[in-house]
């Protein structure tokens, strides 16, 4: 009976770990990395740059990334790996896609704002030049 109980507990533990996303630091996409708590666009890019020159041999290697210290590592350690396939549950995939879409929309919006600012600045410079010439 004890063996059966232990087997059941082990099976439940394995199922519970599969319910969460596990992100492989060596192969994850930028969006997959950004799905991790505390990892934004710049840290995801830093992880990708780091792994171009270095392989993540242990999950603790993530602390080699600027801005990722012990506290962030503690929050991430259960959600990251350095081997195996990145597994992302459908809900997490949806969250990744939504976050990527919002990032793209924000970038587009910022681009439009910058164009407007440039145009306004050019108009002001032209106006100022005309005033100076007319004096």
PyMOL commands that place a pseudoatom at each C-alpha (Angstrom):
pseudoatom trace, name=CA, resn=UNK, resi=1, chain=A, elem=C, hetatm=0, pos=[0.000, 0.000, 0.000]
pseudoatom trace, name=CA, resn=UNK, resi=2, chain=A, elem=C, hetatm=0, pos=[2.840, 2.424, 0.798]
pseudoatom trace, name=CA, resn=UNK, resi=3, chain=A, elem=C, hetatm=0, pos=[4.442, 1.832, -2.595]
pseudoatom trace, name=CA, resn=UNK, resi=4, chain=A, elem=C, hetatm=0, pos=[1.165, 2.634, -4.335]
pseudoatom trace, name=CA, resn=UNK, resi=5, chain=A, elem=C, hetatm=0, pos=[0.756, 5.829, -2.291]
pseudoatom trace, name=CA, resn=UNK, resi=6, chain=A, elem=C, hetatm=0, pos=[4.316, 6.932, -3.142]
pseudoatom trace, name=CA, resn=UNK, resi=7, chain=A, elem=C, hetatm=0, pos=[3.732, 6.163, -6.814]
pseudoatom trace, name=CA, resn=UNK, resi=8, chain=A, elem=C, hetatm=0, pos=[0.555, 8.217, -6.776]
pseudoatom trace, name=CA, resn=UNK, resi=9, chain=A, elem=C, hetatm=0, pos=[2.331, 11.141, -5.108]
pseudoatom trace, name=CA, resn=UNK, resi=10, chain=A, elem=C, hetatm=0, pos=[5.171, 10.952, -7.616]
pseudoatom trace, name=CA, resn=UNK, resi=11, chain=A, elem=C, hetatm=0, pos=[2.691, 10.912, -10.510]
pseudoatom trace, name=CA, resn=UNK, resi=12, chain=A, elem=C, hetatm=0, pos=[0.846, 13.922, -9.099]
pseudoatom trace, name=CA, resn=UNK, resi=13, chain=A, elem=C, hetatm=0, pos=[4.101, 15.805, -8.635]
pseudoatom trace, name=CA, resn=UNK, resi=14, chain=A, elem=C, hetatm=0, pos=[5.096, 15.131, -12.248]
pseudoatom trace, name=CA, resn=UNK, resi=15, chain=A, elem=C, hetatm=0, pos=[1.698, 16.277, -13.501]
pseudoatom trace, name=CA, resn=UNK, resi=16, chain=A, elem=C, hetatm=0, pos=[1.931, 19.441, -11.417]
pseudoatom trace, name=CA, resn=UNK, resi=17, chain=A, elem=C, hetatm=0, pos=[5.313, 20.357, -12.886]
pseudoatom trace, name=CA, resn=UNK, resi=18, chain=A, elem=C, hetatm=0, pos=[3.951, 19.840, -16.390]
pseudoatom trace, name=CA, resn=UNK, resi=19, chain=A, elem=C, hetatm=0, pos=[1.155, 22.329, -15.688]
pseudoatom trace, name=CA, resn=UNK, resi=20, chain=A, elem=C, hetatm=0, pos=[3.673, 25.182, -15.740]
pseudoatom trace, name=CA, resn=UNK, resi=21, chain=A, elem=C, hetatm=0, pos=[5.853, 26.491, -18.510]
pseudoatom trace, name=CA, resn=UNK, resi=22, chain=A, elem=C, hetatm=0, pos=[9.497, 25.487, -18.572]
pseudoatom trace, name=CA, resn=UNK, resi=23, chain=A, elem=C, hetatm=0, pos=[11.649, 27.786, -20.636]
pseudoatom trace, name=CA, resn=UNK, resi=24, chain=A, elem=C, hetatm=0, pos=[14.965, 26.470, -21.968]
pseudoatom trace, name=CA, resn=UNK, resi=25, chain=A, elem=C, hetatm=0, pos=[17.423, 29.362, -21.723]
pseudoatom trace, name=CA, resn=UNK, resi=26, chain=A, elem=C, hetatm=0, pos=[19.506, 27.945, -24.562]
pseudoatom trace, name=CA, resn=UNK, resi=27, chain=A, elem=C, hetatm=0, pos=[16.703, 27.705, -27.141]
pseudoatom trace, name=CA, resn=UNK, resi=28, chain=A, elem=C, hetatm=0, pos=[13.758, 29.913, -26.094]
pseudoatom trace, name=CA, resn=UNK, resi=29, chain=A, elem=C, hetatm=0, pos=[12.544, 32.681, -28.351]
pseudoatom trace, name=CA, resn=UNK, resi=30, chain=A, elem=C, hetatm=0, pos=[12.498, 36.296, -27.214]
pseudoatom trace, name=CA, resn=UNK, resi=31, chain=A, elem=C, hetatm=0, pos=[8.745, 36.119, -26.656]
pseudoatom trace, name=CA, resn=UNK, resi=32, chain=A, elem=C, hetatm=0, pos=[9.059, 32.905, -24.649]
pseudoatom trace, name=CA, resn=UNK, resi=33, chain=A, elem=C, hetatm=0, pos=[11.739, 34.500, -22.472]
pseudoatom trace, name=CA, resn=UNK, resi=34, chain=A, elem=C, hetatm=0, pos=[9.541, 37.562, -22.000]
pseudoatom trace, name=CA, resn=UNK, resi=35, chain=A, elem=C, hetatm=0, pos=[6.792, 35.323, -20.643]
pseudoatom trace, name=CA, resn=UNK, resi=36, chain=A, elem=C, hetatm=0, pos=[8.956, 34.777, -17.566]
pseudoatom trace, name=CA, resn=UNK, resi=37, chain=A, elem=C, hetatm=0, pos=[8.139, 36.896, -14.534]
pseudoatom trace, name=CA, resn=UNK, resi=38, chain=A, elem=C, hetatm=0, pos=[10.592, 39.801, -14.359]
pseudoatom trace, name=CA, resn=UNK, resi=39, chain=A, elem=C, hetatm=0, pos=[11.968, 39.369, -17.883]
pseudoatom trace, name=CA, resn=UNK, resi=40, chain=A, elem=C, hetatm=0, pos=[11.139, 42.197, -20.228]
pseudoatom trace, name=CA, resn=UNK, resi=41, chain=A, elem=C, hetatm=0, pos=[12.314, 42.916, -23.725]
pseudoatom trace, name=CA, resn=UNK, resi=42, chain=A, elem=C, hetatm=0, pos=[15.795, 44.182, -22.825]
pseudoatom trace, name=CA, resn=UNK, resi=43, chain=A, elem=C, hetatm=0, pos=[16.585, 41.277, -20.491]
pseudoatom trace, name=CA, resn=UNK, resi=44, chain=A, elem=C, hetatm=0, pos=[15.263, 38.773, -23.035]
pseudoatom trace, name=CA, resn=UNK, resi=45, chain=A, elem=C, hetatm=0, pos=[17.549, 40.328, -25.650]
pseudoatom trace, name=CA, resn=UNK, resi=46, chain=A, elem=C, hetatm=0, pos=[20.463, 40.217, -23.182]
pseudoatom trace, name=CA, resn=UNK, resi=47, chain=A, elem=C, hetatm=0, pos=[19.833, 36.502, -22.568]
pseudoatom trace, name=CA, resn=UNK, resi=48, chain=A, elem=C, hetatm=0, pos=[19.849, 35.838, -26.312]
pseudoatom trace, name=CA, resn=UNK, resi=49, chain=A, elem=C, hetatm=0, pos=[23.065, 37.863, -26.776]
pseudoatom trace, name=CA, resn=UNK, resi=50, chain=A, elem=C, hetatm=0, pos=[24.702, 36.020, -23.877]
pseudoatom trace, name=CA, resn=UNK, resi=51, chain=A, elem=C, hetatm=0, pos=[23.882, 32.601, -25.281]
pseudoatom trace, name=CA, resn=UNK, resi=52, chain=A, elem=C, hetatm=0, pos=[25.350, 33.516, -28.673]
pseudoatom trace, name=CA, resn=UNK, resi=53, chain=A, elem=C, hetatm=0, pos=[28.772, 33.507, -27.012]
pseudoatom trace, name=CA, resn=UNK, resi=54, chain=A, elem=C, hetatm=0, pos=[28.117, 31.245, -24.021]
pseudoatom trace, name=CA, resn=UNK, resi=55, chain=A, elem=C, hetatm=0, pos=[26.006, 28.189, -23.416]
pseudoatom trace, name=CA, resn=UNK, resi=56, chain=A, elem=C, hetatm=0, pos=[23.879, 28.179, -20.290]
pseudoatom trace, name=CA, resn=UNK, resi=57, chain=A, elem=C, hetatm=0, pos=[25.326, 25.155, -18.477]
pseudoatom trace, name=CA, resn=UNK, resi=58, chain=A, elem=C, hetatm=0, pos=[23.176, 25.599, -15.385]
pseudoatom trace, name=CA, resn=UNK, resi=59, chain=A, elem=C, hetatm=0, pos=[20.140, 27.700, -14.623]
pseudoatom trace, name=CA, resn=UNK, resi=60, chain=A, elem=C, hetatm=0, pos=[22.267, 29.752, -12.207]
pseudoatom trace, name=CA, resn=UNK, resi=61, chain=A, elem=C, hetatm=0, pos=[24.186, 31.053, -15.235]
pseudoatom trace, name=CA, resn=UNK, resi=62, chain=A, elem=C, hetatm=0, pos=[21.256, 33.410, -15.796]
pseudoatom trace, name=CA, resn=UNK, resi=63, chain=A, elem=C, hetatm=0, pos=[22.754, 35.513, -12.999]
pseudoatom trace, name=CA, resn=UNK, resi=64, chain=A, elem=C, hetatm=0, pos=[25.526, 36.397, -15.483]
pseudoatom trace, name=CA, resn=UNK, resi=65, chain=A, elem=C, hetatm=0, pos=[22.993, 38.602, -17.253]
pseudoatom trace, name=CA, resn=UNK, resi=66, chain=A, elem=C, hetatm=0, pos=[23.128, 42.235, -16.154]
pseudoatom trace, name=CA, resn=UNK, resi=67, chain=A, elem=C, hetatm=0, pos=[20.111, 43.063, -14.001]
pseudoatom trace, name=CA, resn=UNK, resi=68, chain=A, elem=C, hetatm=0, pos=[19.410, 39.477, -12.981]
pseudoatom trace, name=CA, resn=UNK, resi=69, chain=A, elem=C, hetatm=0, pos=[20.535, 38.828, -9.449]
pseudoatom trace, name=CA, resn=UNK, resi=70, chain=A, elem=C, hetatm=0, pos=[19.697, 36.421, -6.671]
pseudoatom trace, name=CA, resn=UNK, resi=71, chain=A, elem=C, hetatm=0, pos=[16.150, 37.720, -6.140]
pseudoatom trace, name=CA, resn=UNK, resi=72, chain=A, elem=C, hetatm=0, pos=[15.167, 37.458, -9.807]
pseudoatom trace, name=CA, resn=UNK, resi=73, chain=A, elem=C, hetatm=0, pos=[16.861, 34.060, -10.026]
pseudoatom trace, name=CA, resn=UNK, resi=74, chain=A, elem=C, hetatm=0, pos=[14.837, 32.799, -7.059]
pseudoatom trace, name=CA, resn=UNK, resi=75, chain=A, elem=C, hetatm=0, pos=[11.634, 33.907, -8.808]
pseudoatom trace, name=CA, resn=UNK, resi=76, chain=A, elem=C, hetatm=0, pos=[12.656, 32.212, -12.075]
pseudoatom trace, name=CA, resn=UNK, resi=77, chain=A, elem=C, hetatm=0, pos=[14.425, 29.026, -11.076]
pseudoatom trace, name=CA, resn=UNK, resi=78, chain=A, elem=C, hetatm=0, pos=[11.326, 26.820, -11.195]
pseudoatom trace, name=CA, resn=UNK, resi=79, chain=A, elem=C, hetatm=0, pos=[10.378, 28.084, -14.663]
pseudoatom trace, name=CA, resn=UNK, resi=80, chain=A, elem=C, hetatm=0, pos=[13.714, 27.769, -16.480]
pseudoatom trace, name=CA, resn=UNK, resi=81, chain=A, elem=C, hetatm=0, pos=[15.971, 24.975, -17.684]
pseudoatom trace, name=CA, resn=UNK, resi=82, chain=A, elem=C, hetatm=0, pos=[19.121, 24.592, -19.765]
pseudoatom trace, name=CA, resn=UNK, resi=83, chain=A, elem=C, hetatm=0, pos=[18.141, 21.433, -21.603]
pseudoatom trace, name=CA, resn=UNK, resi=84, chain=A, elem=C, hetatm=0, pos=[15.120, 19.827, -23.121]
pseudoatom trace, name=CA, resn=UNK, resi=85, chain=A, elem=C, hetatm=0, pos=[12.352, 21.388, -25.103]
pseudoatom trace, name=CA, resn=UNK, resi=86, chain=A, elem=C, hetatm=0, pos=[10.695, 24.621, -24.070]
pseudoatom trace, name=CA, resn=UNK, resi=87, chain=A, elem=C, hetatm=0, pos=[7.182, 23.714, -23.054]
pseudoatom trace, name=CA, resn=UNK, resi=88, chain=A, elem=C, hetatm=0, pos=[4.582, 26.400, -22.881]
pseudoatom trace, name=CA, resn=UNK, resi=89, chain=A, elem=C, hetatm=0, pos=[0.983, 25.663, -21.996]
pseudoatom trace, name=CA, resn=UNK, resi=90, chain=A, elem=C, hetatm=0, pos=[-1.740, 27.094, -24.308]
pseudoatom trace, name=CA, resn=UNK, resi=91, chain=A, elem=C, hetatm=0, pos=[-2.648, 29.872, -21.831]
pseudoatom trace, name=CA, resn=UNK, resi=92, chain=A, elem=C, hetatm=0, pos=[0.996, 30.892, -21.572]
pseudoatom trace, name=CA, resn=UNK, resi=93, chain=A, elem=C, hetatm=0, pos=[1.310, 30.842, -25.375]
pseudoatom trace, name=CA, resn=UNK, resi=94, chain=A, elem=C, hetatm=0, pos=[-1.717, 33.119, -25.568]
pseudoatom trace, name=CA, resn=UNK, resi=95, chain=A, elem=C, hetatm=0, pos=[-0.134, 35.456, -23.004]
pseudoatom trace, name=CA, resn=UNK, resi=96, chain=A, elem=C, hetatm=0, pos=[3.118, 35.478, -25.010]
pseudoatom trace, name=CA, resn=UNK, resi=97, chain=A, elem=C, hetatm=0, pos=[1.276, 36.306, -28.220]
pseudoatom trace, name=CA, resn=UNK, resi=98, chain=A, elem=C, hetatm=0, pos=[-0.715, 39.063, -26.496]
pseudoatom trace, name=CA, resn=UNK, resi=99, chain=A, elem=C, hetatm=0, pos=[2.418, 40.558, -24.973]
pseudoatom trace, name=CA, resn=UNK, resi=100, chain=A, elem=C, hetatm=0, pos=[4.206, 40.444, -28.337]
pseudoatom trace, name=CA, resn=UNK, resi=101, chain=A, elem=C, hetatm=0, pos=[1.242, 42.093, -30.049]
pseudoatom trace, name=CA, resn=UNK, resi=102, chain=A, elem=C, hetatm=0, pos=[1.108, 44.856, -27.418]
pseudoatom trace, name=CA, resn=UNK, resi=103, chain=A, elem=C, hetatm=0, pos=[4.856, 45.421, -27.745]
pseudoatom trace, name=CA, resn=UNK, resi=104, chain=A, elem=C, hetatm=0, pos=[4.524, 45.704, -31.518]
pseudoatom trace, name=CA, resn=UNK, resi=105, chain=A, elem=C, hetatm=0, pos=[1.583, 48.105, -31.189]
pseudoatom trace, name=CA, resn=UNK, resi=106, chain=A, elem=C, hetatm=0, pos=[3.480, 50.238, -28.658]
pseudoatom trace, name=CA, resn=UNK, resi=107, chain=A, elem=C, hetatm=0, pos=[6.528, 50.370, -30.926]
pseudoatom trace, name=CA, resn=UNK, resi=108, chain=A, elem=C, hetatm=0, pos=[4.356, 51.440, -33.858]
pseudoatom trace, name=CA, resn=UNK, resi=109, chain=A, elem=C, hetatm=0, pos=[2.692, 54.101, -31.716]
pseudoatom trace, name=CA, resn=UNK, resi=110, chain=A, elem=C, hetatm=0, pos=[6.061, 55.406, -30.493]
pseudoatom trace, name=CA, resn=UNK, resi=111, chain=A, elem=C, hetatm=0, pos=[7.307, 55.503, -34.090]
pseudoatom trace, name=CA, resn=UNK, resi=112, chain=A, elem=C, hetatm=0, pos=[4.320, 57.640, -35.089]
pseudoatom trace, name=CA, resn=UNK, resi=113, chain=A, elem=C, hetatm=0, pos=[4.871, 59.934, -32.108]
pseudoatom trace, name=CA, resn=UNK, resi=114, chain=A, elem=C, hetatm=0, pos=[8.519, 60.386, -33.075]
pseudoatom trace, name=CA, resn=UNK, resi=115, chain=A, elem=C, hetatm=0, pos=[7.565, 61.238, -36.662]
pseudoatom trace, name=CA, resn=UNK, resi=116, chain=A, elem=C, hetatm=0, pos=[5.079, 63.820, -35.369]
pseudoatom trace, name=CA, resn=UNK, resi=117, chain=A, elem=C, hetatm=0, pos=[7.697, 65.362, -33.072]
pseudoatom trace, name=CA, resn=UNK, resi=118, chain=A, elem=C, hetatm=0, pos=[10.250, 65.520, -35.914]
pseudoatom trace, name=CA, resn=UNK, resi=119, chain=A, elem=C, hetatm=0, pos=[7.714, 67.127, -38.232]
pseudoatom trace, name=CA, resn=UNK, resi=120, chain=A, elem=C, hetatm=0, pos=[6.722, 69.667, -35.595]
pseudoatom trace, name=CA, resn=UNK, resi=121, chain=A, elem=C, hetatm=0, pos=[10.379, 70.466, -34.877]
pseudoatom trace, name=CA, resn=UNK, resi=122, chain=A, elem=C, hetatm=0, pos=[11.104, 70.974, -38.582]
pseudoatom trace, name=CA, resn=UNK, resi=123, chain=A, elem=C, hetatm=0, pos=[8.119, 73.318, -38.886]
pseudoatom trace, name=CA, resn=UNK, resi=124, chain=A, elem=C, hetatm=0, pos=[9.311, 75.351, -35.896]
pseudoatom trace, name=CA, resn=UNK, resi=125, chain=A, elem=C, hetatm=0, pos=[12.826, 75.613, -37.325]
pseudoatom trace, name=CA, resn=UNK, resi=126, chain=A, elem=C, hetatm=0, pos=[11.458, 76.753, -40.700]
pseudoatom trace, name=CA, resn=UNK, resi=127, chain=A, elem=C, hetatm=0, pos=[9.216, 79.287, -38.978]
pseudoatom trace, name=CA, resn=UNK, resi=128, chain=A, elem=C, hetatm=0, pos=[12.109, 80.610, -36.910]
pseudoatom trace, name=CA, resn=UNK, resi=129, chain=A, elem=C, hetatm=0, pos=[14.296, 80.857, -40.011]
pseudoatom trace, name=CA, resn=UNK, resi=130, chain=A, elem=C, hetatm=0, pos=[11.616, 82.820, -41.872]
pseudoatom trace, name=CA, resn=UNK, resi=131, chain=A, elem=C, hetatm=0, pos=[11.326, 85.225, -38.900]
pseudoatom trace, name=CA, resn=UNK, resi=132, chain=A, elem=C, hetatm=0, pos=[15.084, 85.740, -38.865]
pseudoatom trace, name=CA, resn=UNK, resi=133, chain=A, elem=C, hetatm=0, pos=[15.221, 86.334, -42.611]
pseudoatom trace, name=CA, resn=UNK, resi=134, chain=A, elem=C, hetatm=0, pos=[12.361, 88.838, -42.528]
pseudoatom trace, name=CA, resn=UNK, resi=135, chain=A, elem=C, hetatm=0, pos=[14.099, 90.954, -39.845]
for i in range(1, 135): cmd.bond("trace and resi %d" % i, "trace and resi %d" % (i + 1))
show_as sticks, trace
zoom trace
